[in-house]
Amino acid sequence: MAALSSPLRVCRGILKELRASMGQGYRQSLAYNYVLDQFRKNKVTGERYCRAQQEAHHASHTYLCLLSSTRSHLALHNLYHGKGEHSIEQAAGMVGLRLPTQPGGKGWEK
């Protein structure tokens, strides 16, 4: 999300994130109506160009970044912390490491 994209893409992205977080009933939510009202209110016509519209576009793009980052964070959190305590072997495997073996062929002893 480094570069600003068109307002339509940002609006669609925010609605996509709302759908991912709320499920199929997202169109009846207050958040859905608020987002659409704000984008309609700040729509630029041929006669009008103002700084407030640019600020609204930047704020909406920032909000989209927040929503997608929060969803990614929750997915990672559930992946790594959702299963409780891990054994030493599992924790090492999660980060791509292997535990050293003893010369007699035995693994790591607790």
DSSP file (Angstrom, degrees, kcal/mol; ACC not computed):
  #  RESIDUE AA STRUCTURE BP1 BP2  ACC     N-H-->O    O-->H-N    N-H-->O    O-->H-N    TCO  KAPPA ALPHA  PHI   PSI    X-CA   Y-CA   Z-CA
    1    1 A M              0   0    0      0, 0.0    64,-0.1     0, 0.0     4,-0.1   0.000 360.0 360.0 360.0  39.4    0.0    0.0    0.0
    2    2 A A        +     0   0    0      2,-0.1     2,-0.3     1,-0.0     0, 0.0   0.933 360.0  51.4 -75.8 -45.3    2.8    2.4   -0.7
    3    3 A A  S    S-     0   0    0      1,-0.0     2,-0.2     0, 0.0    -1,-0.0  -0.696  88.7-112.3 -97.7 145.4    1.3    4.4   -3.5
    4    4 A L        -     0   0    0     -2,-0.3     2,-0.2     1,-0.0    54,-0.1  -0.538  36.7-163.5 -71.7 136.4   -2.0    6.1   -3.4
    5    5 A S        -     0   0    0     -2,-0.2    56,-0.1     1,-0.2    -1,-0.0  -0.487  34.7 -60.7-110.7-175.7   -4.5    4.6   -5.8
    6    6 A S     >  -     0   0    0     -2,-0.2     4,-2.0     1,-0.1     3,-0.2  -0.254  45.9-116.6 -66.8 153.8   -7.8    5.8   -7.2
    7    7 A P  H  > S+     0   0    0      0, 0.0     4,-2.5     0, 0.0     5,-0.2   0.850 115.3  56.8 -59.1 -34.3  -10.6    6.6   -4.7
    8    8 A L  H  > S+     0   0    0      2,-0.2     4,-2.5     1,-0.2     5,-0.2   0.908 107.0  48.2 -64.4 -41.5  -12.7    3.8   -6.3
    9    9 A R  H  > S+     0   0    0     -3,-0.2     4,-2.3     2,-0.2    -1,-0.2   0.895 112.0  49.3 -65.1 -39.5  -10.0    1.2   -5.6
   10   10 A V  H  X S+     0   0    0     -4,-2.0     4,-2.5     2,-0.2    -2,-0.2   0.924 111.3  49.5 -65.7 -43.1   -9.7    2.4   -2.0
   11   11 A C  H  X S+     0   0    0     -4,-2.5     4,-2.4     1,-0.2    -2,-0.2   0.932 112.6  47.0 -60.8 -46.7  -13.5    2.2   -1.6
   12   12 A R  H  X S+     0   0    0     -4,-2.5     4,-2.1     1,-0.2    -1,-0.2   0.879 111.3  52.4 -63.0 -37.7  -13.6   -1.3   -3.0
   13   13 A G  H  X S+     0   0    0     -4,-2.3     4,-2.2     2,-0.2    -2,-0.2   0.911 109.5  48.1 -65.3 -42.1  -10.7   -2.3   -0.8
   14   14 A I  H  X S+     0   0    0     -4,-2.5     4,-2.3     1,-0.2    -2,-0.2   0.919 112.5  48.9 -64.2 -43.1  -12.4   -1.0    2.4
   15   15 A L  H  X S+     0   0    0     -4,-2.4     4,-2.2     1,-0.2    -1,-0.2   0.858 109.3  53.2 -65.5 -34.4  -15.6   -2.8    1.5
   16   16 A K  H  X S+     0   0    0     -4,-2.1     4,-2.1     2,-0.2    -1,-0.2   0.910 109.5  48.2 -64.6 -42.4  -13.7   -6.0    0.8
   17   17 A E  H  X S+     0   0    0     -4,-2.2     4,-1.9     2,-0.2    -2,-0.2   0.883 110.5  51.6 -66.5 -37.8  -12.1   -5.8    4.2
   18   18 A L  H  X S+     0   0    0     -4,-2.3     4,-2.7     1,-0.2     5,-0.4   0.914 109.9  49.5 -63.0 -42.0  -15.5   -5.2    5.8
   19   19 A R  H  X S+     0   0    0     -4,-2.2     4,-2.0     1,-0.2    -2,-0.2   0.889 110.3  51.1 -63.6 -39.3  -16.8   -8.2    4.0
   20   20 A A  H  < S+     0   0    0     -4,-2.1    -1,-0.2     1,-0.2    -2,-0.2   0.855 117.5  38.4 -67.2 -34.2  -13.9  -10.3    5.2
   21   21 A S  H  < S+     0   0    0     -4,-1.9    -2,-0.2    -5,-0.1    -1,-0.2   0.824 126.7  32.0 -87.2 -31.7  -14.4   -9.3    8.8
   22   22 A M  H  < S-     0   0    0     -4,-2.7     3,-0.4     1,-0.3     2,-0.2   0.672  96.2-139.7-102.3 -19.1  -18.2   -9.2    9.1
   23   23 A G    ><  -     0   0    0     -4,-2.0     3,-1.1    -5,-0.4    -1,-0.3  -0.567  56.5 -27.4  91.2-158.9  -19.2  -12.0    6.7
   24   24 A Q  G >  S+     0   0    0      1,-0.3     3,-0.6    -2,-0.2    -1,-0.2   0.737 128.1  64.1 -69.7 -24.9  -22.2  -11.9    4.3
   25   25 A G  G >   +     0   0    0     -3,-0.4     3,-1.2     1,-0.2    -1,-0.3   0.163  66.5 111.1 -86.7  21.2  -24.3   -9.5    6.3
   26   26 A Y  G X   +     0   0    0     -3,-1.1     3,-1.4     1,-0.2     6,-0.4   0.758  64.4  67.7 -68.2 -23.7  -21.9   -6.6    5.9
   27   27 A R  G <  S+     0   0    0     -3,-0.6    -1,-0.2     1,-0.3    -2,-0.1   0.704  98.5  51.9 -71.3 -18.1  -24.2   -4.6    3.6
   28   28 A Q  G <  S+     0   0    0     -3,-1.2    -1,-0.3     4,-0.1    -2,-0.2   0.404  90.4 106.7 -94.7   2.3  -26.6   -4.0    6.4
   29   29 A S  S <> S-     0   0    0     -3,-1.4     4,-1.6    -4,-0.2     5,-0.1  -0.402  76.2-125.9 -83.1 158.7  -24.0   -2.7    8.8
   30   30 A L  H  > S+     0   0    0      1,-0.2     4,-2.5     2,-0.2     5,-0.2   0.838 109.9  59.3 -68.1 -33.6  -23.6    0.9    9.8
   31   31 A A  H  > S+     0   0    0      2,-0.2     4,-2.5     1,-0.2    -1,-0.2   0.906 103.7  50.8 -62.9 -42.0  -19.9    0.8    8.7
   32   32 A Y  H  > S+     0   0    0     -6,-0.4     4,-2.2     1,-0.2    -1,-0.2   0.939 113.0  45.0 -60.6 -48.8  -20.9   -0.1    5.2
   33   33 A N  H  X S+     0   0    0     -4,-1.6     4,-2.4     1,-0.2    -1,-0.2   0.889 112.7  51.6 -64.1 -39.1  -23.4    2.8    4.9
   34   34 A Y  H  X S+     0   0    0     -4,-2.5     4,-2.4     2,-0.2    -2,-0.2   0.920 109.4  49.3 -64.4 -44.4  -20.9    5.2    6.5
   35   35 A V  H  X S+     0   0    0     -4,-2.5     4,-2.2     1,-0.2     5,-0.2   0.938 113.3  46.0 -62.0 -46.9  -18.1    4.3    4.1
   36   36 A L  H  X S+     0   0    0     -4,-2.2     4,-2.2     1,-0.2    -1,-0.2   0.904 112.4  51.1 -63.9 -40.4  -20.4    4.7    1.0
   37   37 A D  H  X S+     0   0    0     -4,-2.4     4,-2.4     1,-0.2    -1,-0.2   0.909 110.5  49.1 -62.6 -41.9  -21.8    8.0    2.3
   38   38 A Q  H  X S+     0   0    0     -4,-2.4     4,-1.7     2,-0.2    -1,-0.2   0.898 111.7  47.8 -66.7 -40.0  -18.4    9.4    2.9
   39   39 A F  H  < S+     0   0    0     -4,-2.2    -1,-0.2     2,-0.2    -2,-0.2   0.887 113.8  47.6 -68.4 -36.7  -17.1    8.5   -0.6
   40   40 A R  H >< S+     0   0    0     -4,-2.2     3,-1.1    -5,-0.2    -2,-0.2   0.891 111.1  51.8 -68.4 -38.1  -20.2    9.9   -2.2
   41   41 A K  H 3< S+     0   0    0     -4,-2.4    -2,-0.2     1,-0.2    -1,-0.2   0.843 113.7  42.9 -67.1 -33.9  -19.9   13.1   -0.2
   42   42 A N  T 3< S+     0   0    0     -4,-1.7    -1,-0.2    -5,-0.2    -2,-0.2   0.158  81.3 134.4-101.1  18.5  -16.3   13.6   -1.2
   43   43 A K    <   -     0   0    0     -3,-1.1     2,-0.4     1,-0.1    -3,-0.1  -0.472  52.8-130.4 -68.7 137.4  -16.7   12.8   -4.9
   44   44 A V        -     0   0    0     -2,-0.2     2,-0.2     9,-0.1     5,-0.1  -0.748  21.9-166.0 -93.4 133.8  -14.9   15.3   -7.2
   45   45 A T    >   -     0   0    0     -2,-0.4     3,-0.6     3,-0.2    -1,-0.0  -0.518  38.8 -96.9-104.7 179.4  -16.8   16.8  -10.1
   46   46 A G  T 3  S+     0   0    0      1,-0.2    -2,-0.0    -2,-0.2    -1,-0.0   0.786 121.8  48.4 -68.4 -27.5  -15.4   18.7  -13.0
   47   47 A E  T 3  S+     0   0    0      1,-0.1     2,-0.4     0, 0.0    -1,-0.2   0.599 106.3  64.4 -87.9 -11.1  -16.1   22.1  -11.5
   48   48 A R    <   +     0   0    0     -3,-0.6     2,-0.3     2,-0.0    -3,-0.2  -0.934  43.6 161.4-126.3 134.3  -14.7   21.4   -8.1
   49   49 A Y        +     0   0    0     -2,-0.4     2,-0.3    -5,-0.1     3,-0.0  -0.916  20.7 163.5-144.5 118.9  -11.2   20.6   -6.8
   50   50 A C     >  -     0   0    0     -2,-0.3     4,-1.1     1,-0.1     3,-0.3  -0.941  47.5-123.2-140.2 159.8  -10.4   21.0   -3.2
   51   51 A R  H  > S+     0   0    0     -2,-0.3     4,-2.4     1,-0.2     5,-0.2   0.830 107.1  65.2 -69.0 -32.9   -7.9   20.1   -0.6
   52   52 A A  H  > S+     0   0    0      1,-0.2     4,-2.3     2,-0.2    -1,-0.2   0.862  99.1  53.2 -60.9 -35.3  -10.5   18.5    1.7
   53   53 A Q  H  > S+     0   0    0     -3,-0.3     4,-2.3     2,-0.2    -1,-0.2   0.909 109.1  48.6 -66.4 -40.7  -11.2   15.8   -1.0
   54   54 A Q  H  X S+     0   0    0     -4,-1.1     4,-2.2     2,-0.2    -2,-0.2   0.889 111.8  49.6 -65.6 -38.6   -7.5   15.0   -1.1
   55   55 A E  H  X S+     0   0    0     -4,-2.4     4,-2.5     2,-0.2    -2,-0.2   0.894 110.4  50.3 -66.4 -39.3   -7.3   14.7    2.7
   56   56 A A  H  X S+     0   0    0     -4,-2.3     4,-2.4     2,-0.2    -2,-0.2   0.893 110.1  50.5 -65.5 -39.3  -10.4   12.5    2.7
   57   57 A H  H  X S+     0   0    0     -4,-2.3     4,-2.2     2,-0.2    -2,-0.2   0.912 111.5  47.9 -64.6 -42.0   -8.7   10.2    0.1
   58   58 A H  H  X S+     0   0    0     -4,-2.2     4,-2.3     2,-0.2    -2,-0.2   0.915 112.0  49.6 -64.8 -42.6   -5.6   10.0    2.1
   59   59 A A  H  X S+     0   0    0     -4,-2.5     4,-2.1     1,-0.2    -2,-0.2   0.894 111.5  49.0 -63.7 -39.8   -7.5    9.2    5.3
   60   60 A S  H  X S+     0   0    0     -4,-2.4     4,-2.2     2,-0.2    -1,-0.2   0.893 110.5  50.4 -68.0 -38.4   -9.5    6.5    3.5
   61   61 A H  H  X S+     0   0    0     -4,-2.2     4,-2.0     2,-0.2    -2,-0.2   0.894 110.7  49.8 -65.1 -39.4   -6.3    5.0    2.1
   62   62 A T  H  X S+     0   0    0     -4,-2.3     4,-2.1     2,-0.2    -2,-0.2   0.891 109.8  51.0 -64.6 -39.9   -4.8    5.0    5.6
   63   63 A Y  H  X S+     0   0    0     -4,-2.1     4,-2.5     2,-0.2    -2,-0.2   0.888 108.1  52.1 -65.6 -39.6   -7.9    3.3    7.0
   64   64 A L  H  X S+     0   0    0     -4,-2.2     4,-2.4     2,-0.2     5,-0.2   0.909 109.1  50.4 -61.9 -41.9   -7.7    0.6    4.3
   65   65 A C  H  X S+     0   0    0     -4,-2.0     4,-2.3     1,-0.2    -2,-0.2   0.903 110.3  50.5 -62.4 -41.4   -4.1    0.0    5.2
   66   66 A L  H  X S+     0   0    0     -4,-2.1     4,-2.3     2,-0.2    -2,-0.2   0.925 111.1  48.2 -62.2 -45.5   -5.2   -0.3    8.9
   67   67 A L  H  X S+     0   0    0     -4,-2.5     4,-2.1     1,-0.2    -2,-0.2   0.926 114.7  43.8 -63.6 -45.7   -7.9   -2.8    8.1
   68   68 A S  H  X S+     0   0    0     -4,-2.4     4,-2.1     1,-0.2    -1,-0.2   0.878 114.4  49.9 -70.1 -36.1   -5.8   -5.1    5.9
   69   69 A S  H  X S+     0   0    0     -4,-2.3     4,-2.5    -5,-0.2    -1,-0.2   0.884 110.1  50.9 -68.3 -37.8   -2.8   -4.9    8.4
   70   70 A T  H  X S+     0   0    0     -4,-2.3     4,-2.4     2,-0.2    -2,-0.2   0.908 110.3  49.2 -65.2 -42.0   -5.1   -5.8   11.3
   71   71 A R  H  X S+     0   0    0     -4,-2.1     4,-1.9     2,-0.2    -2,-0.2   0.916 112.7  47.5 -63.5 -42.7   -6.5   -8.8    9.4
   72   72 A S  H  X S+     0   0    0     -4,-2.1     4,-2.3     2,-0.2    -2,-0.2   0.900 111.0  51.9 -64.4 -40.5   -3.0  -10.0    8.5
   73   73 A H  H  X S+     0   0    0     -4,-2.5     4,-2.8     1,-0.2    -2,-0.2   0.919 109.3  49.2 -62.2 -44.2   -1.9   -9.6   12.1
   74   74 A L  H  X S+     0   0    0     -4,-2.4     4,-2.5     2,-0.2    -1,-0.2   0.884 110.1  51.4 -64.1 -37.9   -4.8  -11.6   13.4
   75   75 A A  H  X S+     0   0    0     -4,-1.9     4,-1.8     2,-0.2    -1,-0.2   0.924 113.5  44.2 -64.8 -43.8   -4.1  -14.4   10.9
   76   76 A L  H  X S+     0   0    0     -4,-2.3     4,-2.3     2,-0.2     5,-0.3   0.896 112.5  52.6 -66.5 -39.9   -0.4  -14.5   12.0
   77   77 A H  H  X S+     0   0    0     -4,-2.8     4,-2.8     1,-0.2     5,-0.5   0.920 110.9  46.5 -62.6 -43.7   -1.4  -14.4   15.6
   78   78 A N  H  X S+     0   0    0     -4,-2.5     4,-0.9     3,-0.2    -1,-0.2   0.849 111.7  53.0 -66.6 -33.1   -3.8  -17.3   15.3
   79   79 A L  H  < S+     0   0    0     -4,-1.8    -2,-0.2    -5,-0.2    -1,-0.2   0.920 123.3  24.4 -67.4 -44.2   -1.2  -19.2   13.3
   80   80 A Y  H  < S+     0   0    0     -4,-2.3    -2,-0.2    -5,-0.1    -3,-0.2   0.718 135.2  27.6 -99.0 -22.8    1.6  -18.9   15.9
   81   81 A H  H >< S+     0   0    0     -4,-2.8     3,-0.8    -5,-0.3    -3,-0.2   0.454  96.1  85.3-118.4  -2.3   -0.2  -18.3   19.2
   82   82 A G  T 3< S+     0   0    0     -4,-0.9    -3,-0.1    -5,-0.5    -4,-0.1   0.627  84.6  56.9 -78.6 -12.4   -3.5  -20.0   18.8
   83   83 A K  T 3  S-     0   0    0      1,-0.3    -1,-0.2    -4,-0.1     2,-0.1   0.270  99.1-127.5-106.7  12.3   -2.5  -23.5   19.8
   84   84 A G    <   +     0   0    0     -3,-0.8    -1,-0.3     2,-0.0     2,-0.1  -0.459  66.3   5.0  80.2-152.1   -1.0  -22.9   23.3
   85   85 A E        -     0   0    0     -2,-0.1     2,-0.3     1,-0.0    -4,-0.0  -0.388  67.1-150.4 -70.5 143.7    2.4  -24.0   24.3
   86   86 A H        -     0   0    0     -2,-0.1     2,-0.0     1,-0.1    -1,-0.0  -0.837  17.5-114.5-111.0 151.0    4.7  -25.6   21.8
   87   87 A S     >  -     0   0    0     -2,-0.3     4,-2.5     1,-0.1     5,-0.2  -0.301  35.4-104.0 -73.2 169.6    7.4  -28.1   22.4
   88   88 A I  H  > S+     0   0    0      1,-0.2     4,-2.2     2,-0.2     5,-0.2   0.902 122.8  50.8 -62.8 -41.0   11.0  -27.2   21.8
   89   89 A E  H  > S+     0   0    0      2,-0.2     4,-2.3     1,-0.2    -1,-0.2   0.905 111.2  47.9 -64.5 -41.9   11.1  -29.2   18.6
   90   90 A Q  H  > S+     0   0    0      2,-0.2     4,-1.9     1,-0.2    -2,-0.2   0.916 111.4  50.2 -65.8 -42.7    7.9  -27.5   17.3
   91   91 A A  H  X S+     0   0    0     -4,-2.5     4,-0.9     1,-0.2    -2,-0.2   0.906 112.2  47.3 -63.3 -41.3    9.1  -24.0   18.2
   92   92 A A  H ><>S+     0   0    0     -4,-2.2     5,-3.0     1,-0.2     3,-0.5   0.903 111.6  51.3 -65.9 -40.4   12.4  -24.6   16.4
   93   93 A G  H ><5S+     0   0    0     -4,-2.3     3,-0.9     1,-0.2    -1,-0.2   0.819 101.1  62.4 -66.2 -30.8   10.6  -26.0   13.4
   94   94 A M  H 3<5S+     0   0    0     -4,-1.9    -1,-0.2     1,-0.3    -2,-0.2   0.825 109.8  39.8 -64.7 -30.8    8.3  -23.0   13.2
   95   95 A V  T <<5S-     0   0    0     -4,-0.9    -1,-0.3    -3,-0.5    -2,-0.2   0.323 124.2-101.0-102.0   7.3   11.3  -20.7   12.5
   96   96 A G  T < 5S+     0   0    0     -3,-0.9     2,-0.3     1,-0.3    -3,-0.2   0.747  79.7 124.3  87.1  24.1   13.1  -23.2   10.2
   97   97 A L      < -     0   0    0     -5,-3.0     2,-0.4    -6,-0.1    -1,-0.3  -0.776  46.8-146.0-114.4 160.8   15.6  -24.7   12.6
   98   98 A R        -     0   0    0     -2,-0.3     3,-0.1    -5,-0.0    -9,-0.0  -0.953  23.1-118.0-121.1 146.0   16.5  -28.2   13.8
   99   99 A L        -     0   0    0     -2,-0.4     2,-0.1     1,-0.1     9,-0.0  -0.528  36.7-103.3 -78.5 148.1   17.7  -29.1   17.2
  100  100 A P        -     0   0    0      0, 0.0     2,-0.3     0, 0.0    -1,-0.1  -0.380  33.9-132.3 -69.4 150.9   21.2  -30.7   17.5
  101  101 A T        -     0   0    0      6,-0.1     6,-0.2    -2,-0.1     5,-0.0  -0.750  18.2-112.1-103.0 153.6   21.3  -34.4   18.0
  102  102 A Q    >   -     0   0    0      4,-3.0     3,-2.3    -2,-0.3    -1,-0.0  -0.453  31.2-110.2 -77.7 154.4   23.5  -36.2   20.6
  103  103 A P  T 3  S+     0   0    0      0, 0.0    -1,-0.1     0, 0.0    -2,-0.0   0.802 117.4  60.3 -57.8 -28.9   26.4  -38.4   19.4
  104  104 A G  T 3  S-     0   0    0      2,-0.1     3,-0.1     3,-0.1    -2,-0.0   0.442 123.3-102.3 -79.2   1.9   24.5  -41.5   20.5
  105  105 A G  S <  S+     0   0    0     -3,-2.3     2,-0.2     1,-0.3    -1,-0.1   0.413  79.8 134.3  93.4  -0.7   21.6  -40.7   18.1
  106  106 A K        -     0   0    0      1,-0.1    -4,-3.0    -5,-0.0    -1,-0.3  -0.549  48.2-133.7 -82.0 148.5   19.3  -39.4   20.8
  107  107 A G        -     0   0    0     -6,-0.2     2,-0.2    -2,-0.2    -1,-0.1  -0.009  50.7 -45.8 -82.7-165.7   17.4  -36.2   20.3
  108  108 A W        -     0   0    0      1,-0.0     2,-0.4     2,-0.0    -1,-0.2  -0.480  60.2-147.3 -67.1 127.5   17.0  -33.3   22.7
  109  109 A E              0   0    0     -2,-0.2    -1,-0.0    -3,-0.1    -3,-0.0  -0.791 360.0 360.0-100.7 140.5   16.2  -34.5   26.2
  110  110 A K              0   0    0     -2,-0.4    -1,-0.1     0, 0.0    -2,-0.0   0.445 360.0 360.0 -88.5 360.0   14.0  -32.6   28.5
